[in-house]
């Protein structure tokens, strides 16, 4: 997992590789889309759609883990296996991509280009960008950084450290299932129920660990811990509230709160209510905290590897 993190930090997933081979997440996405189209029938009863969704989730997770297990089993133990498994796990760690996408919001916002920042933030959040002022853009970027640090890096690396390549592959299948069908919409309320619940379980430990990393390494450790303890449970997600609340406390800003999706206002509770609104400079501070947290994570894994 350290190898995977290092390679991704240096290279990301180059556009040339994407053009040639695509990406494992897009491969998973196509399979999930196919199952959704063929198994999620609106004419079926809710119970049947829920069962079909559970079967689809189980199939995708088992497929990803089985392929990864077969690949790992082909390799003899030793340094060669460590490097090759790390390279195979590399595209499943979004360390560089997350940094680049959030920095793409911070840079134009600091330069006063609100329109450019809105375009950039629309690439990483689902809320209506036209409704966002500077504080709203900064808030969305920081929330995305905190949440995706957990489910885009810490969680896959955690499960990879525990179960090897099958662990990280299975987690990415779980996370992709949740992002595609784990929504409370008319189409996916029943079919995506199992995918959403499995994702909640898979992210339970990593989300809290990510919050601890942010709290320990921030400029205000006691504030971050207090904010997590007080506000994490108020978040709509049982997991995302932990890294987001820790980030809010560490930066001394308020996050979450009301936002607009497709013209409809969602009145989410504030995290660190009473603190000031974030600015462009706070996104940069959040990125610095993110870098420190990922370095500590890699360091801890390296120490465990040689313990």
N, C-alpha and C positions, 0 to 999 in steps of 0.2 A: 504493500500500500504506500510505503514511503517512495518507492520507485515511481509508482503511478502519479503521486502528487508532484514529485520533482519534474517529471517529464511534462506533465500538463502545465505546471507553472512556467516552464521554459517555452513551450511550443503552443499550448492551447490545442485546438483541433484545426489544423490549417485548412484554408479554403480549397486548396488543391486536393487534399485527401477527401474532403467532403464531396468535391465534384467527381472524384474517381469512384469512391466507395459508399458515399453517404455517411451515415453515422448509426451506431447500434440502437440509439434511442429512436431514430426514424424508422429503422427496421421493425422494432417493437411496435411503434405507432401504426405502421401499416397493417400488421397482424391484428392489433386490437381494433382498428377501424373495421377490418373485415368481419371480425366476430360480432362487433356491435351492429353492423348492417344486417348480418344474417341471423343472429340469435336474439336480438332485442326487438321483438315484434310488438307493436302497439296493440294488436288484437288479442294478445295473451293476457291472462290474469296477472295481477301484481305478484302473487306468490310464484308463479311460473317464471316471470321475468327475473325475479330475485334469484331463483335457483339457476337460471341460465347465466346470470351475471357471475354468480359464485363459481360455476363451472368454467366460465371463460377466464376468470382471474386465476383459478387453480391451474388451468392449462398453460397460461402464459408464464406463470411463475415457475412451474415445473419444467417447461421447455427451456427457459433461460438458464435455470440452474443445471439442468441435465447437460446442455451443450457445454457450459463452462466446466462442469465436472469432468466431462470426457476430454476436453482440451487439457485441463490440468493433470489428469491421470496419465497423459502421454509423456509427461516430462519427468525425468529422473530428479530426485532430490539434489539440492546443491545450489550454488550461486547462479548457474544457468537458469534453473527453474525460477528462482526469485526474480531475475531480470525479465524473463519471458512473461511470467504471470503479471509482473508490474506493467509491462508494455501492453498486454491484453486488457488490463484493468484501466489503463490510461484514459481511453475515451469515455469511461464511465464516471470520471471525476471532473466536475465543471469548475475547477478552481480558477483558471485563467479567464474563462468565458464570463463568469460572474463579475470578476473585477473589471474587465473591459466594458461590460454593459453598464455597470453602475458609474464608472469613470466617464463614460460617454454622456451621462446625464450631468455630472458635476461640472465638466469642463465648459460647456456652453452656458450653463446657469451662472457660473462665476464670471463669465465674460458679458453677462447681461442679455444673452440671447435666449429669452424665455421660450420663444417659438421652437428653436432648435432643441431645447431641453425637453419640451413637451413631446416632440417627435421621438426623442431618445427614450423617454420614460414609458412611452406607449409600447415599446418593445419588451418591457419586463413586467408591466402590471396591466390588469384588465379594466381599471377604472377609466372614466372618460377624461382624456388629457385636456380637452378644451376647458374643463371646469377648474383646472389646477392653476393656482398662482405660484409664486416662488416657494412659499412654505409648503404648499400641497405637493409640488414636484419633489422638493427635498424630502418630505415625509415619505412619499411613495418609494423613492429610491433607497432610503435608509431601511424601510421596512422590508423591501425586496432583498436587500443585502443581508439582513439579519436572518430572515426566514430561509433563504436559499443557501446561506452558509451551512445551515443545518441539513436540509434535505438534498442539497446538491453536492456537498463535500463531506461533512462530518458523518452523516448517516451511511452513505455508501462505503466510506473508508472504515467505519466502525464494523459493519457487517462483513466487509472484506477481510478485516483483521481477525474476526472471529471464525469465519468459515472459508476464507480463501476466495478464489475466483467465483465459485458457485454462490457465495454469500453476496458479493457485490453485484453479480448479474441478477440474482433473484430480487435484490432490493431495487435495482433500476426498473425491473419489470413491474414491481409493486408501485413504485413512484409514478411511472408512466401510465399505468392503469388508472391511478387516482387522478392524474392531471387530465386524462381524456374522458373518463366515464364516472369519476367519483363526485359528481356534482348533484346538488339538490334541484334538479330541473325536472320538468314533466317526463322527459325522455329517460333520464338516468336515475331518478329517485329510487326505483326498485332495482334496475339492472346494475347500477354502480354501487349499491349498498355494500356488498362484500369488499369491493376494491377499496372503498373509503375506510372501512373498518380495519382492514389489514394494514393500510398505510398508517393509520393512527397507531397501531401496535408497533410497527416497524420503526416509527420515528419517536416513540415515547422516550427512550433513553438518550438517543443522539440529540434531541431538541434540548433537553435539560443540560446535557454536557456542553452543548454549544453556548447556552446561557451562562454556564459557569466560566467557560473560557473568556467570554466577553467581560464578565464581571471582574474576574481576576486581573485582567490585563488593561482595563480601562483606567482613566484618570480618577474615577470616583468609585472604587470597589464597593464601599459600604452603601452608596446610593443605588448602585446597580443591583446589589443583592436585595436591598429593601424593596426596590421597584419590582423585581421578579416575585418576591414573596407576596407582595400586595396586589399586583396587577396581572400576573400571568394567567390566572384563572378567569379573568374577566374577558379574555380574548375569545372570539368565536371558535377558534381552533384550540383543541386541548394541548397541542404541541407548539404551534407557531408563537404563542404568547410568551414563551420562555426566552428565546433568543431576542425577540423584539423588545420585551420589557427590559432585558438586560442591556440592550443597546441604548434604549431610551434613557435609562438611569446613568449609564456610562458616559453618554454625551451631554446629559443635562437638558434634554429636549422632550417634548411630548410627541407621541406617535399614535397611530390608529385614528380614532375619531370618525366623524361622518365623512362619507365619500359617495360619489355618484357612479353607478354602473348602468350603462345603456339608458340614461335619462331618469333612472330611479335612484333616490337617495337612500343609502344604507346607514343607519345611525349606530355606528359601532362605538363602544366605550373608549375613552382615552386611556392610553398607557402613559404613566407619569403625568397625570393631569395636574395643571398648575405650573408646570415648567414652560419655558418659552417655546415658540415655534422654531423648527430647524431652518437653517439657511444653507446656501451652497457650500460654505466652508465646513459645515457639519457633515456633509457627505464625504468630504476629503478626510475628516477625522474618523469617520466610520470606516473608510477604506484602510486607514492606517491601523485601526484596531483589528480589522479583519485580517490584515497581513500578519500582525503579531499572533493572533489566535491560530492561524493556519501553520505558522512556523512552530508554535508550541505543540500543536497536535502532531506534526511530523516528528518533532524532537522526542515526544513521549513514545510514539510508535517505534522510533529507532532505538530508544533505550530498552523498551520491552523486547525488541527483537534480539538484542545482545545480552539480555539479563539471563 
